[in-house]
C-alpha cells in the first residue's frame, strides 16, 4: 500500500504540475495584462516581504515527520497524540505571533518599501500586506495536518486536493481581476482558496485518519529536543528566504516595481522547476526517516535510494533546463510580452545553478533524519550573506539580471561544492557513486544538445507554429536519446509499468 501511495503520489504530482503548467500558460498572460507590469511587480514585492514571516514556523513542520516516524515505529500511540497536541499548540501560537508582527509591519509599509513606489501604490501595499499576513497566520496551524498526512504517506489525497486547488484558483483570481479589484482582489482570492484547502486537510486528518490530540502531560524534555533539532532548519529557512526573496526586495528598493515584475516572471519559472524536483523526493521523506530510525541503519541503502531518485530528477530537470535554454526566450516574448524579454536571462541565472541541489534534495532529508543538518545551516548562512553582499552592487549596475547573477553564484559555491563534500565525508553518502551514475547520462545529452543548437540556428522560433513544432520534435529527440543511451533497466521499467497494468 505504501509503495503504491509513493508511485501514485509522485505520478499524480506530475499530472498536477502538467495541468498547472497548462493553466499557467493560459492564465498568466491574461493576468499580466489585466494587472499591468507595475501592479504585478507590487504584488510580488509585498508577497516576498510577507514570505519572511513564514520563517516564524521555525522549521517545526519538518521535525514533525521525524518524531512521528520514531513513535510510529515503536507503536506508541500515546506519544503520537502528545506530539500532535504539542505541535498544534505550538503552531497556533506561532501563527498568532506572525499575525501580530505582520500587522505591525503593515503600518509602516511606506517606510518598508521605500520611495520608489508610485502614487497610490503605498496604500495598496498596506492592504496587500494585511490580507497576505492574515492568510499566512491561518496557514500555521494547518502545518500539523499537512505534516501528518505526509507522515502517514497519504500522497494521493494530497495530490488530488492540490490539483483541485490549481484548477480553481485561476478562475477566482480572474473573476476578481475582471471585476476591477486588481492585486487586492487577487490576494483575497488566493487567501480564500488556501483557507478552504487547509480546512479540507484538517477534516481529513480528524475524520479519515482519526488523528488524536493530547494536551496534558506534554514532555518538556522532548520539546527542548525538538526545538534544538528545528533551530537549524529555521536557519535554513531564513537563508532560503534571503536567497529567493531578498532579490525582489533589493530590486524594489533600488529600481522600483516594474523590474520586480521582470524578476517575478522568471521566479515563477524557477518555482515550477523546483516543484518538478520535489515531486519525486517528497514522497520518499517518510521512507528516509524509517530507514534511519530502524535498527542497524543501512548507509548503502541510503546511497542507492539517494542516487536512484537523483537520476530520475536529473532526467526531468535536464529536459526542462534544456527546453528553457533553446526555446525559453521566444516563449517568454510570446507568453508574457516583449516587456519581459529580460526575464529569460534572469531565469537562466536562477535555474541552471540550482540544478545541482535539486537533484540532491533527498540528501537534505537524510541529513535531518540523522540529525546532521547543522553544518548545512551554517554553510548556507555564509552563502546567503555572500549573496546579499554581491547582489546589491550587481542590482545597482545590472538590475534584475545582476540580482539573479548574485544568487546563482552563491548557489554554485554553496551547493555545488561545499554540500557535496559534506555529504560524502560526513553524512556517509557515496558521492563518487552518485556522480558516476549521473555521468552515465552524458552520451544521452549529445543528440538533444546538437538538435537544439541546429533549431535555434536555422529555424525562426519567433513564429508560434514553428516554436510549438520544434518544441515537440525536441521532446521526442530528448526522450528517444535518453531511452536508448541513458536510462537503466529500473528507469525503463517505471515507464513500462503503467502500460503493463492496463494490458
QUIKAPE-V251109 format. One record per backbone hydrogen bond with DSSP energy under -1.0 kcal/mol. NH is the residue of the N-H (numbers start at 1). CO is the residue of the C=O. If there is no record, write none. Layout:
nh->(NH;NH)
co->(CO;CO)
This chain:
nh->(5;6;7;8;9;10;11;12;13;14;15;16;17;18;19;20;21;22;23;24;25;26;27;28;31;32;33;34;35;36;40;41;42;43;44;45;46;47;48;49;50;51;52;53;55;56;57;58;60;63;64;66;67;68;69;70;71;72;73;76;77;80;81;82;83;84;85;86;87;88;89;90;91;92;93;94;95;96;97;98;99;100;101;102;103;104;105;106;108;109;112;113;114;121;124;125;126;127;128;129;130;131;132;133;134;135;136;137;138;139;143;144;146;147;148;149;150;151;152;153;154;158;159;160;161;162;163;164;165;166;167;168;169;172;173;174;175;176;177;178;179;180;181;185;186;187;188;189;190;191;192;193;194;195;196;197;198;199;200;201;202;203;204;205;206;207;208;209;211;214;223;224;225;226;227;228;229;230;231;234;235;236;237;238;239;240;241;242;243;244;245;246;249;250;251;252;253;254;255;256;261;262;263;264;265;266;267;268;269;270;271;272;273;274;275;276;277;278;279;281;282;284;285;288;289;290;291;292;293;294;302;303;304;305;306;307;308;309;310;311;312;313;314;315;316;317;318;319;320;321;322;323;324;325;326;327;328;331;332;333;334;335;336;337;340;341;343;344;346;347;348;349;350;351;352;355;358;359;360;363;366;367;368;369;370;371;372;377;378;379;380;381;382;383;384;385;386;387;388;389;390;391;392;394;395;396;397;398;399;403;404;405;406;407;408;409;410;411;412;413;414;415;416;418;419;421;422;423;424;425;426;427;429;431;434;435;436;437;438;439;440;441;442;445;449;450;451;452;453;454;455;456;457;458;459;461;463;467;468;469;470;471;472;473;474;475;476;477;478;479;480;481;482;483;484;485;486;487;492;493;494;495;496;497;500;501;502;503)
co->(1;2;3;4;5;6;7;8;9;10;11;12;13;14;15;16;17;18;19;20;21;22;23;24;27;28;29;30;31;32;36;37;38;39;40;41;42;43;44;45;46;47;49;50;52;53;54;55;57;59;60;62;63;64;65;66;67;68;69;71;75;76;77;78;79;80;81;82;83;84;85;86;87;88;89;90;91;92;93;94;95;96;97;98;99;100;101;102;105;106;108;109;110;118;120;121;122;123;124;125;126;127;128;129;130;131;132;133;134;135;140;141;142;143;144;145;146;147;148;150;149;154;155;156;157;158;159;160;161;162;163;164;165;168;169;170;171;172;173;174;175;177;176;181;182;183;184;185;186;187;188;189;190;191;192;193;194;195;196;197;198;199;200;201;202;203;204;204;205;81;219;220;221;222;223;224;225;226;227;230;231;232;233;234;235;236;237;238;239;240;241;242;245;246;247;248;249;250;251;251;257;258;259;260;261;262;263;264;265;266;267;268;269;270;271;272;273;274;275;277;278;281;282;284;285;286;287;288;289;290;298;299;300;301;302;303;304;305;306;307;308;309;310;311;312;313;314;315;316;317;318;319;320;321;322;323;324;327;328;329;330;331;332;332;337;338;340;341;342;343;344;345;346;347;348;352;354;355;357;360;362;363;364;365;366;368;367;373;374;375;376;377;378;379;380;381;382;383;384;385;386;387;388;390;391;392;393;394;395;399;400;401;402;403;404;405;406;407;408;409;410;411;411;413;414;417;418;419;420;421;422;422;423;429;430;431;432;433;434;435;436;438;439;442;445;446;447;448;449;450;451;452;453;454;455;459;460;463;464;465;466;467;468;469;470;471;472;473;474;475;476;477;478;479;480;481;482;482;488;489;490;491;492;493;496;497;498;499)
